[in-house]
């Protein structure tokens, strides 16, 4: 991490989408800064005014002071191209370009389960979120949540009490404890996981930031559990993100007369798994792990390919498919898919039959 990366991750001169496109073209922040303004502007991603404002912002005393406070607090920053950036978040829709964090990021092999639910949960919701999180922790699972009131906070506490690791995505800068009532876990989580945000230090928790935060909670996790939720709630937004990302969703059933169970009961009606008990849930999770994250047929199991190459290769078949069709099935950028397709063609696994349309080669 250096001042330039901190400035690029923190600046509001460029949107997240513009930052991502710039990094796709220039590979990293240094590559972007080394390019001439003429070359940068030729891609028509940022305006001349935005670029000038960013160039002035990087060496400013305000940015330098923010970076000094950030490093002195022991906080860290990882960019999307860094080795320690969570692999799960590289391929979600609208991936973050950077993460600010306090603590230690999860290992690539870590078993991650998200627990979300109502802020104003019932006593039943408090007990169940803490118990499920604690039991998961005792069986080697790490808990991901949003450090909000209610289910989120009790899930983090349960994971800590169970001796496990937990990760909190916040909708503010990581230097802001919100809500203040959760300061106990805000201070303890970095010793057993991390407080993480894609928002720059000093960013206040505005309502529009919470849906963005929710996509990261589901994106980092293999499975999402909804403990209590109204029929329209942020927890169901997280569940929707999880389903879009191909993750399993479980819900805790409740009384049909209870508004805080309406969202969970609806998820179950729509096909979500049912949380019958911690023991049954863990048994199902471990059964799912035994079958692997990607269901491969015998042909694919024989191939000497990376996980990303397998993901792209499995999206093709023996009828021609375009790059655009494959991109809609794989949560990767166009440049990433093009690079992998080129590699698969060189290795003889794919064949271009006409412009940007490919088929599997017999292997």
N, C-alpha and C positions, 0 to 999 in steps of 0.2 A: 504494500500500500504506500502511495506517495501523495503529495499535495494535489497533483494534477488529477489522479484518479478520484480522490475525495471530492474535488471541485466538479468533475464531470458527473459523478454520482449524485451530488447534492444540488446542482444547478437547476433552476426552474426555467431557464432560458429555452431548454429543449424538452419536449414531452418524452415520455418513456418510449413511445413508438419511434420517435426520431433518433433517440439515443441508440436504440437497438439497430436501426438501419445503418447508422454511422459505424457501429462496431462490426456489423456484418461486412461492410466495405473495407474498413481500415484495420480490422483485426483486434486492435486494442486502443486504449486511450492515447498512448504514445504515438502510434501510427497516425491517429487523427490529428494530434497536435503538430506532428512533423509535416503534414501535408500543407500545401499552399492553400490560401483562401480561395483562389481561382478554381483549384481542383475540387475542393469541398463543395463550393457553390454550384459546380457543374452538375452535381447529382440532384440538385433541386430538392434537397431534404430540409435544409434550414435556410432561412432568409439571411441576407447580408446583415440586417440589423441584429438578428439573433446571434450571429457569429461574432460580430463586433462586441456585443454586450458580454458574451462568454469570455472572450479574450481579455476584456477589462476586469471581469470578475475573478479569474484565476489568481492573479497576483495581488488582489485587493487585501487590505489589512483585515477586513471583516472575514474573508475566507481563510486567511492565514491564522487568525485567532480562533476560528471555529475548528480548524484542523488541529491546532495545538491543544485545545480543550478536549477534543475527541481522543487524541492519543494519550494525553495525561490521565484520562479517565480509564484507560485500559480497554477501550472499545476497539473493535476491528471492522474491517471492510473486506468483502470479497466480491470480485467482478465476475461476470458470467463466463469469462474465458480462463479464470483461475482454476487450479486443480482442486481446491477445497470447496468450490461452489457446489451446492447439493445437486447431484445428477438428476434427481427427480424433477427439479424445477426448470431444467434447461428446455424441456420439451412440452410444457403446458402451453395453452393458448395465452398469449400476452405474457411471456416469461419476463421476470425482472431482469434488469441489466446489472444490478448490484444489490447486495444485502449488507446492511449495517447490523452488527450483532455484538452482544456482550455475553461471553461464555465460550462454549465449544460447539461447533456444528456437528450434526450427526454423521456417523460413519456410513459409507455406502452400503454396508451389509446390515445396518440397524433395522430392526422391525418397528415400524412407526404406525401408530393408530391415532387418528384424530377423535377427540370427544368434544362435541359442541352441544349447546342447548340454551334454554331460556335464561335471561338475566334474573328475572323475578321467578325463580323456580320454586317448587313446593319443597316441603321437608323430604318427601319421597325422592324428588330430583336431586337434592343435595346429597342424600345418603347413597343413592345409586351411582351418581357420577363419581363420588369419592371411592366407593367400594369397587366398581368396575376398573377404575384407573389403578387402584392399589393392587388388585388381583392381576391385572395385565403386567404391571411393573414387576411383580414377584415371579412372573413367567418370562421375563426377559424382553418385554415390549416397552417401547418408549411412547409417551403420550404427547400429542401435539394439540394445542388449543390456542385460544385468543386472549387469555388473561382478563376477560371481562368479569363483571359480577356474575353470581349464580353458578351455573353448571361449569363454565370455563374455569373459574377460580378453584372450585372444589375438585375438579379433575386434576389440575396441577398439584393441589395439595395431596390428593390421594396417591398420585404417582410418586411424590417425594416421600410420603409416609411408607410407601411400599418399597422404598429403597431403589427406585428406578430413575430414569432420566426423563426430562420433560422439556418441551420447546414451546415458547410463547411467541406468536406473531402478533405484533401490536400495530394499531392504526395511527401511530404517532412516531415521533423520533424515539430512539431507544433510551434517550436521556430523560424522558418524561414518563413518570409512573402514573398510568391511568387504568382504572380508577385508583385513587389514593388509598382506598380501603384494602387494596391488594398489595400494599408495599411489602408485606412480609414475604410473599412469594416472588415479587419483583426482585428483591435482594437475594433470595435463596436460589432461584432458578439458575443463574449463571454458574453456580457451583456444581450443578447437576444437569447441565444442558445449556440452553441459551435463550436470551430475549432477542428477537430478530425483527427487523423492519426494512422495508425498501424505501422508507421515507427518511429524509435527511434529519440529523439531530436538530432539535428545536421545533420540529413540525408539530403543531397542535392536533389532537384527535378530532377531526371534523367528520360529520356523518357520511360524507361521500367517500371517505377513505376506507370504511369498514368492508364494503363489498370487495374492494381490491385485496384487502387483508385476507378475506375468506378464501379466495382462490389459491392463496399460498398455503393455507392450512390444509386444504384438501390435496393440493398439488404435492406437498411433501410426504403425505401419508399414503399407505397402501390401502387403508380401510377407514371409513368415516362412521362414527357412532353418533346418533342423535338421541339425547336423553329425554328432554322435554322441549316442545316447540309449539307455538301457535301455528295456525294454518298458513299465515303469512308472517314470516320471520326471517331474520338473518341466518338462522341455523339451516333453514330450507334452501337458502341461497348457496350455502356451503355444500349441502347435499346435491344440489343441481350441478355445481362445479365438479363435484366428485364423479357424478354419473357421466358428465361430459368428458371427463378425464379417464373414463374406463375403470373407476374404482368401485369397490363393493361398499354398499351403504347398509347399515343396520339401524333399527329404531327400537326404542323401549316402548312397549304398548302401555296404554292407560285407559281410564274410564272414558266412555264415549261422551259423557256429560262434562268432562273436564276440558276447558279451552286450551290448557297447556299440553294436553295429549292429542289435540286435533291434528297437529302437524305430523306427529309420529304415526298416529293411526292411518293417516292418509298415505304416508310413505310405505307402510306395510301393505296397504290395499293396492298400491302401485307396484308392489313386488320386492320391497326392501326386506332384508333379513330381519328376523325377530330376536331381540335380546331376551332370551328366556332366563338366563343366569350367567354369571361370570364364567362358570365352569363350561357350560355348553358353548358359549361364545369363543372361548380360548380353544376348545376342541375343534370348532369349525375353522378358526383362523389357522391353526396348525395343520389341519387337513388341507387347506388351500395352499399353504406354503409347500407342502409335500409335492403338490402337482406342479409347482413352479409358477413364476409370474407370467410366462408366455407359454401358451399351450402349443406345443410343436408336434407335427406329425413325424413319422419315422424318417421321412426324407429330409426334413429340416434339421433333425437331431444330428445327422451325419455331417453337416456342413461346418467347416472351420471358419466361422464368421463371428464378428463381435455382436454384442446385444443390439447395437444400433443398426448394423448391417442386416441382422436377422429381421428386425422390425420392418425395414424397408423391403427386403427381399420377400417376406411373407405377404406383403401388400400386393405383390405382382402375381400373376398366374400365367397360363399359357394362351390367354387371349390378350391382345394388345391393350395396355393401359397407359394413360398420359401421366406426366409428372404432376399435373394439377389434381388428378384423381387420387394419386398416392398421397399427396400432401394433405388432402382432406381426411385421410385415414391415419396419418402419422403426425404426432404433435411436434413437428420440426419445422425449421425455416426452409424456404425454397433453396437457399444456398447450401444448407446442410444436406438436403435430399439430393441435390444435383451432385455434390461431392461423393456421396455414398453410391449413387447410381453409377457414376463414372468408375468408381473403384470396383463395383460388382461386374461391370462390363469388362474391365481389364482382367478380372479374375475368371471370366467366362461364365458367370452365373446369370447374367442378363444379356439380352441382345436388343439393339434398337432396330425396329422394323420400319418405322418412318419417323419423321421429325418429332422428337420428344415423346415418342411412344415406344414402350419396351415390353418384352415378353421374357419369361423364364427360359433359360437354356436347360436342356436335359442334363442332369448331373449324376 
